[in-house]
């Protein structure tokens, strides 16, 4: 038997450390080469580190949430064979008379292989992106809502096989279990007969920690001012319904967001102070001519902001298709780094849960954010009569250091005019 120490590899792009997000193995587990060991989050992305060798895990370094420096021992393995076969390779003394021609593009490892006898050493790990959440041995992957339903129904989730990614248990799995007469832990207690005293400790790690840090940075470094308005989208709704009824099979179904995206791209040249970035450390504002819209997207792993690039160059169908693509990739965990960076203005859809207003937090270093609420039918006064119209509320926030109140209000009033007279979007 031999011992092999596996160190956190250089992930590239200047990354010097990573946060341990998920362990896929435990001490005593037998693993094979390329089996997933751990998910590590960096400032760039979340990567899954695979095993470089076959063996038994003898020790792990780092708890969930710990920062591990590149080059630090991550996992120790007990492996078959002698220690000489499994210990990390030692650099050889340089050979003065190298008979093999050397080119600048030829890796050092290949030159060494041509001039020295072969050595047995595990191959370098293949870093896998994107973020893939896998089920840790002995743990249960399920949302808080599923756990609550299982608790109220008296179901032990350990007995269920999840159909979601990495074995995540979904509502459908719980429904199927109950419909099939699955065994329960006992009759579910009445909601009024039992006091709930349990406390669940949740460590803030991974993406949630990143979100937390970003929100604190934004809230405490940017003096927000918020502005609210209601918009009559009755005519926009009629146009939306008409376009959806006549669309071709390959064209996506239109929601309100593509219209809002196109309206923003059309009016933004008149409001350049709202589109871009403010780098407060250097005191420089970058006003962008491109309209790259971040779309706040809720996923099972937390809040992502995928980006639809150059909306000013898209038509309504292209905007809708790209919106579906990037938000879908974010939810599925397949979004690329390019999909998640480069936004100059963010839209957050607040409509699913309703609500009349909110104070959205700016996506630093951007200078503006727009919140879109659910459209609803309401009685309104129109030409001296009470009529029913379809009304949508907008909530917006701006960086008051570089965007004056009048400028932020002007943008929203311009957007209101475009949405209430949607023909203007296409003129």
C-alpha positions as CSV (number, residue, x, y, z in Angstrom):
1,X,0.0,0.0,0.0
2,X,1.1,3.6,-0.6
3,X,-0.1,7.1,0.3
4,X,-0.8,9.8,-2.3
5,X,-1.4,13.4,-1.3
6,X,-3.6,15.3,-3.8
7,X,-3.2,19.1,-3.7
8,X,-5.7,21.7,-5.0
9,X,-4.6,22.2,-8.6
10,X,-4.1,25.5,-10.4
11,X,-7.6,26.2,-11.8
12,X,-6.2,29.0,-14.0
13,X,-7.2,32.6,-14.7
14,X,-5.2,33.9,-11.7
15,X,-7.2,32.0,-9.1
16,X,-5.1,31.4,-5.9
17,X,-7.7,29.9,-3.7
18,X,-11.2,28.4,-3.7
19,X,-14.0,27.8,-1.3
20,X,-15.1,24.2,-0.5
21,X,-18.8,24.0,-1.5
22,X,-19.6,20.3,-1.5
23,X,-17.7,17.2,-0.6
24,X,-18.7,14.2,-2.8
25,X,-16.6,11.7,-0.7
26,X,-16.0,10.8,2.9
27,X,-13.1,9.3,4.7
28,X,-13.1,5.5,4.0
29,X,-14.8,5.9,0.6
30,X,-13.3,3.9,-2.2
31,X,-12.9,6.0,-5.3
32,X,-11.9,5.5,-8.9
33,X,-10.0,7.8,-11.2
34,X,-12.2,10.7,-12.4
35,X,-14.8,10.2,-9.7
36,X,-15.9,13.6,-8.3
37,X,-14.2,14.6,-5.1
38,X,-15.2,18.1,-4.3
39,X,-16.9,21.2,-5.7
40,X,-14.8,24.3,-5.3
41,X,-16.1,27.9,-5.9
42,X,-13.7,30.6,-7.0
43,X,-14.4,34.2,-8.0
44,X,-14.8,32.9,-11.6
45,X,-17.0,29.8,-11.4
46,X,-17.7,26.6,-9.5
47,X,-15.6,23.6,-10.6
48,X,-15.8,19.9,-9.8
49,X,-12.4,18.5,-8.9
50,X,-12.2,14.8,-10.0
51,X,-10.0,12.1,-8.4
52,X,-6.6,11.7,-10.0
53,X,-6.2,8.1,-9.0
54,X,-7.9,4.9,-7.7
55,X,-7.7,4.5,-3.9
56,X,-9.4,4.8,-0.5
57,X,-9.8,8.3,1.0
58,X,-7.8,8.5,4.2
59,X,-8.2,12.2,5.0
60,X,-10.0,15.3,3.8
61,X,-8.8,18.9,4.2
62,X,-11.3,21.7,4.7
63,X,-14.9,21.9,5.9
64,X,-17.8,23.3,3.8
65,X,-17.2,27.0,3.5
66,X,-13.4,26.9,4.2
67,X,-11.0,28.7,1.8
68,X,-8.3,26.4,0.4
69,X,-5.2,27.8,-1.2
70,X,-3.9,26.4,-4.5
71,X,-1.2,23.8,-3.7
72,X,-2.6,22.9,-0.3
73,X,-3.2,19.2,0.3
74,X,-6.9,18.5,-0.4
75,X,-7.3,14.7,-0.1
76,X,-5.0,11.9,1.0
77,X,-5.4,8.4,-0.6
78,X,-4.3,4.9,0.4
79,X,-3.4,3.4,-3.0
80,X,-2.4,0.0,-4.3
81,X,1.3,-0.4,-5.0
82,X,4.5,0.8,-3.4
83,X,4.9,4.4,-2.1
84,X,7.4,5.0,-4.8
85,X,4.7,4.5,-7.4
86,X,2.2,6.8,-5.8
87,X,4.2,9.7,-4.3
88,X,4.2,12.9,-6.2
89,X,6.8,13.1,-8.9
90,X,10.1,14.8,-8.1
91,X,11.7,17.2,-10.6
92,X,14.7,15.8,-12.2
93,X,18.1,17.5,-12.7
94,X,18.3,19.2,-16.1
95,X,20.1,17.3,-18.8
96,X,22.9,19.4,-20.4
97,X,23.0,17.6,-23.7
98,X,19.4,17.2,-24.8
99,X,19.4,15.3,-28.0
100,X,15.7,16.2,-28.6
101,X,15.0,19.6,-30.2
102,X,13.1,21.9,-28.0
103,X,10.5,24.4,-29.1
104,X,8.9,27.2,-27.1
105,X,5.4,25.6,-27.5
106,X,6.5,22.2,-26.3
107,X,5.4,21.6,-22.7
108,X,8.2,20.8,-20.2
109,X,6.4,17.5,-19.3
110,X,6.7,16.3,-22.9
111,X,10.4,17.1,-23.1
112,X,11.0,15.3,-19.8
113,X,9.1,12.3,-21.1
114,X,11.4,12.1,-24.1
115,X,14.6,12.2,-22.0
116,X,13.8,10.2,-18.9
117,X,12.4,6.8,-18.2
118,X,8.6,6.7,-17.7
119,X,7.3,7.1,-14.2
120,X,4.0,6.0,-12.8
121,X,2.0,9.0,-11.5
122,X,-1.6,9.9,-11.5
123,X,-2.8,12.1,-14.5
124,X,-3.7,15.7,-13.8
125,X,-7.3,16.3,-12.8
126,X,-9.7,17.4,-15.5
127,X,-11.5,20.4,-14.2
128,X,-15.1,20.3,-15.1
129,X,-17.2,23.5,-15.5
130,X,-20.1,24.3,-15.0
131,X,-21.3,24.1,-11.5
132,X,-22.7,20.5,-10.9
133,X,-24.3,19.8,-7.6
134,X,-24.0,16.1,-6.7
135,X,-25.4,14.2,-3.7
136,X,-23.0,13.8,-0.9
137,X,-22.9,10.4,0.7
138,X,-25.4,10.2,3.5
139,X,-27.0,13.6,2.7
140,X,-30.4,14.5,1.3
141,X,-30.8,17.0,-1.5
142,X,-34.2,18.7,-1.3
143,X,-35.6,22.2,-1.1
144,X,-37.0,23.6,2.2
145,X,-40.5,23.3,0.8
146,X,-40.1,19.6,0.1
147,X,-38.6,19.0,3.5
148,X,-41.5,20.8,5.2
149,X,-44.1,18.7,3.2
150,X,-42.3,15.5,4.1
151,X,-42.2,16.5,7.8
152,X,-45.9,17.4,7.8
153,X,-46.7,14.1,6.0
154,X,-44.5,12.0,8.3
155,X,-42.3,10.9,5.4
156,X,-38.6,10.0,6.0
157,X,-36.8,11.4,2.9
158,X,-34.0,8.9,3.4
159,X,-36.3,6.3,1.9
160,X,-36.9,8.2,-1.3
161,X,-35.0,8.3,-4.6
162,X,-35.0,11.7,-6.1
163,X,-35.5,12.3,-9.8
164,X,-33.8,15.7,-9.9
165,X,-30.2,16.5,-10.6
166,X,-27.7,14.5,-8.4
167,X,-30.7,12.7,-6.9
168,X,-32.5,15.9,-5.6
169,X,-35.9,15.0,-4.2
170,X,-38.7,17.0,-5.8
171,X,-42.4,17.6,-5.0
172,X,-43.2,15.0,-7.8
173,X,-41.1,12.4,-6.0
174,X,-42.9,13.0,-2.7
175,X,-46.3,12.9,-4.5
176,X,-45.5,9.6,-6.2
177,X,-44.4,8.1,-2.9
178,X,-47.5,9.2,-1.1
179,X,-49.8,8.1,-4.0
180,X,-48.2,4.7,-3.9
181,X,-49.1,4.2,-0.3
182,X,-45.5,4.7,0.9
183,X,-44.8,4.0,4.6
184,X,-44.8,7.0,6.8
185,X,-43.1,7.6,10.2
186,X,-46.5,7.8,11.9
187,X,-49.7,9.8,11.6
188,X,-48.9,13.4,10.7
189,X,-49.7,15.5,13.8
190,X,-52.2,18.2,13.7
191,X,-50.8,21.7,12.9
192,X,-52.2,22.9,16.3
193,X,-51.2,19.9,18.5
194,X,-47.5,20.0,18.4
195,X,-45.1,22.8,19.2
196,X,-42.2,23.2,16.8
197,X,-38.9,23.8,18.7
198,X,-36.3,22.5,16.2
199,X,-33.6,24.9,14.9
200,X,-31.8,24.3,11.6
201,X,-28.3,25.7,11.4
202,X,-27.5,26.7,7.8
203,X,-23.9,27.8,7.0
204,X,-23.7,30.6,4.5
205,X,-21.3,29.2,1.9
206,X,-20.8,29.0,-1.9
207,X,-23.1,31.1,-4.1
208,X,-25.2,32.2,-1.1
209,X,-22.0,33.7,0.5
210,X,-21.1,35.4,-2.8
211,X,-24.6,36.9,-3.0
212,X,-24.4,38.0,0.6
213,X,-21.1,39.7,0.0
214,X,-22.3,41.4,-3.2
215,X,-25.5,42.7,-1.5
216,X,-23.6,44.1,1.4
217,X,-21.1,45.8,-0.9
218,X,-23.9,47.2,-3.0
219,X,-26.1,48.3,-0.1
220,X,-23.4,49.9,1.9
221,X,-21.3,51.5,-0.9
222,X,-24.1,52.8,-3.1
223,X,-26.5,55.4,-1.9
224,X,-29.7,54.1,-3.5
225,X,-32.7,56.2,-4.4
226,X,-35.8,54.3,-5.5
227,X,-38.6,55.5,-7.8
228,X,-42.0,53.8,-8.4
229,X,-44.5,54.2,-11.2
230,X,-47.5,52.4,-12.6
231,X,-48.0,51.7,-16.3
232,X,-51.1,51.0,-18.2
233,X,-50.2,48.0,-20.4
234,X,-53.6,47.3,-21.8
235,X,-52.5,48.0,-25.4
236,X,-49.3,46.1,-24.8
237,X,-51.2,43.1,-23.7
238,X,-53.4,43.2,-26.8
239,X,-50.3,43.4,-29.0
240,X,-48.6,40.6,-27.1
241,X,-51.7,38.3,-27.5
242,X,-51.9,39.1,-31.2
243,X,-48.2,38.3,-31.8
244,X,-48.4,35.1,-29.8
245,X,-51.5,33.9,-31.7
246,X,-49.8,34.5,-35.1
247,X,-46.3,33.3,-34.2
248,X,-44.6,30.5,-36.2
249,X,-43.8,27.2,-34.4
250,X,-40.1,28.0,-34.0
251,X,-40.8,31.4,-32.5
252,X,-41.0,31.6,-28.7
253,X,-44.0,32.7,-26.7
254,X,-43.7,36.3,-25.8
255,X,-44.0,37.6,-22.2
256,X,-43.7,41.3,-21.2
257,X,-40.0,41.1,-20.7
258,X,-38.9,41.2,-24.3
259,X,-41.0,44.3,-24.9
260,X,-39.4,46.0,-21.9
261,X,-36.0,44.9,-23.0
262,X,-36.5,46.4,-26.5
263,X,-38.0,49.6,-25.1
264,X,-35.0,50.1,-22.8
265,X,-32.6,49.5,-25.6
266,X,-34.4,52.1,-27.8
267,X,-34.5,54.9,-25.1
268,X,-31.1,54.3,-23.4
269,X,-29.1,56.5,-25.8
270,X,-31.1,59.4,-24.3
271,X,-30.3,58.3,-20.8
272,X,-26.6,57.3,-21.0
273,X,-26.0,58.1,-17.3
274,X,-28.2,55.0,-16.4
275,X,-26.4,52.4,-18.5
276,X,-23.0,51.4,-17.5
277,X,-20.7,51.0,-14.5
278,X,-19.4,53.3,-11.7
279,X,-16.0,52.2,-10.4
280,X,-16.0,54.0,-7.1
281,X,-12.4,53.1,-6.2
282,X,-11.1,55.1,-9.1
283,X,-14.0,57.5,-9.4
284,X,-14.6,56.7,-13.0
285,X,-18.0,56.1,-14.8
286,X,-18.1,54.0,-17.9
287,X,-21.2,54.8,-19.9
288,X,-21.9,52.0,-22.4
289,X,-23.5,52.4,-25.8
290,X,-24.2,48.6,-25.8
291,X,-27.3,47.7,-23.9
292,X,-26.4,44.4,-22.1
293,X,-29.3,43.5,-19.9
294,X,-28.8,41.3,-16.8
295,X,-31.9,39.2,-16.0
296,X,-32.1,38.3,-12.3
297,X,-33.0,34.6,-12.3
298,X,-33.9,32.5,-9.3
299,X,-32.4,28.9,-9.4
300,X,-32.2,26.0,-7.0
301,X,-28.6,27.1,-6.3
302,X,-29.5,30.8,-5.6
303,X,-29.8,34.0,-7.6
304,X,-28.0,34.3,-10.9
305,X,-27.9,37.2,-13.3
306,X,-27.4,35.9,-16.8
307,X,-27.0,38.5,-19.5
308,X,-28.7,39.2,-22.8
309,X,-25.9,41.0,-24.8
310,X,-26.5,43.8,-27.3
311,X,-30.3,44.0,-27.0
312,X,-30.1,47.1,-29.3
313,X,-29.3,44.7,-32.2
314,X,-32.2,42.2,-31.6
315,X,-35.8,42.1,-32.7
316,X,-38.6,41.0,-30.4
317,X,-38.3,37.3,-31.3
318,X,-34.5,37.2,-31.0
319,X,-34.7,39.0,-27.6
320,X,-37.3,36.5,-26.4
321,X,-35.2,33.5,-27.6
322,X,-32.0,34.8,-26.0
323,X,-33.8,35.6,-22.8
324,X,-35.1,32.0,-22.7
325,X,-31.6,30.6,-23.5
326,X,-29.6,32.4,-20.9
327,X,-32.1,32.1,-18.1
328,X,-32.6,28.4,-18.8
329,X,-28.8,27.9,-18.8
330,X,-28.6,29.6,-15.4
331,X,-31.4,27.4,-13.9
332,X,-29.8,24.2,-15.4
333,X,-26.3,25.1,-14.2
334,X,-24.9,25.2,-17.8
335,X,-24.4,28.9,-18.2
336,X,-21.0,29.9,-19.4
337,X,-18.8,32.7,-17.8
338,X,-19.7,34.9,-20.8
339,X,-23.4,34.3,-20.1
340,X,-23.0,35.6,-16.5
341,X,-20.9,38.7,-17.0
342,X,-20.9,42.0,-18.8
343,X,-24.4,43.4,-17.9
344,X,-24.8,47.2,-17.9
345,X,-28.3,47.4,-16.6
346,X,-30.3,44.8,-14.7
347,X,-34.0,43.8,-14.8
348,X,-35.5,41.8,-11.9
349,X,-39.0,40.3,-12.4
350,X,-41.0,40.7,-9.2
351,X,-44.3,39.8,-10.8
352,X,-44.7,36.1,-10.0
353,X,-45.4,36.8,-6.3
354,X,-47.3,40.0,-7.0
355,X,-46.6,42.9,-4.7
356,X,-47.1,46.7,-5.3
357,X,-43.5,47.9,-4.8
358,X,-40.0,46.9,-3.8
359,X,-36.6,48.6,-3.4
360,X,-34.3,46.5,-5.7
361,X,-30.6,46.5,-4.9
362,X,-28.3,47.6,-7.7
363,X,-26.0,45.0,-9.2
364,X,-22.6,46.6,-8.4
365,X,-20.9,48.2,-10.3
366,X,-23.9,49.0,-12.4
367,X,-25.8,52.2,-11.7
368,X,-29.5,51.2,-12.2
369,X,-31.9,48.4,-11.8
370,X,-35.6,47.9,-12.8
371,X,-38.1,45.8,-11.0
372,X,-41.1,44.6,-12.9
373,X,-44.3,43.6,-11.0
374,X,-47.2,41.5,-11.9
375,X,-49.7,43.0,-14.4
376,X,-53.3,43.0,-13.0
377,X,-56.7,44.3,-14.0
378,X,-57.8,47.4,-12.0
379,X,-60.5,50.0,-12.1
380,X,-59.1,53.3,-13.2
381,X,-60.5,56.8,-14.1
382,X,-60.2,57.4,-17.8
383,X,-61.8,60.4,-19.6
384,X,-64.1,60.9,-16.7
385,X,-65.3,57.3,-16.5
386,X,-64.3,54.3,-14.4
387,X,-63.0,51.6,-16.6
388,X,-61.0,48.3,-16.1
389,X,-57.4,48.5,-17.4
390,X,-54.4,46.3,-17.1
391,X,-51.9,47.9,-14.8
392,X,-48.2,47.0,-14.1
393,X,-46.1,48.6,-11.4
394,X,-42.4,49.4,-11.9
395,X,-39.9,49.7,-9.1
396,X,-36.4,51.1,-9.8
397,X,-33.3,52.1,-8.0
398,X,-30.4,54.3,-9.0
399,X,-26.9,55.1,-7.8
400,X,-27.5,58.6,-6.4
401,X,-23.7,59.5,-6.6
402,X,-23.8,59.5,-10.4
403,X,-27.5,59.5,-11.3
404,X,-29.6,62.5,-10.3
405,X,-33.2,61.9,-9.2
406,X,-34.6,63.8,-12.2
407,X,-32.5,61.6,-14.6
408,X,-33.7,58.3,-13.0
409,X,-37.3,59.5,-13.1
410,X,-36.9,60.7,-16.7
411,X,-35.8,57.2,-17.7
412,X,-38.8,55.5,-16.1
413,X,-41.3,58.1,-17.5
414,X,-39.8,57.5,-21.0
415,X,-40.2,53.7,-20.5
416,X,-43.7,54.2,-19.3
417,X,-44.6,56.2,-22.5
418,X,-43.1,53.4,-24.7
419,X,-45.0,50.6,-22.9
420,X,-48.3,52.5,-22.9
421,X,-47.9,53.2,-26.7
422,X,-46.1,50.0,-27.8
423,X,-46.0,51.0,-31.4
424,X,-43.2,53.4,-30.4
425,X,-41.0,50.4,-29.5
426,X,-40.9,49.4,-33.2
427,X,-40.7,52.8,-34.8
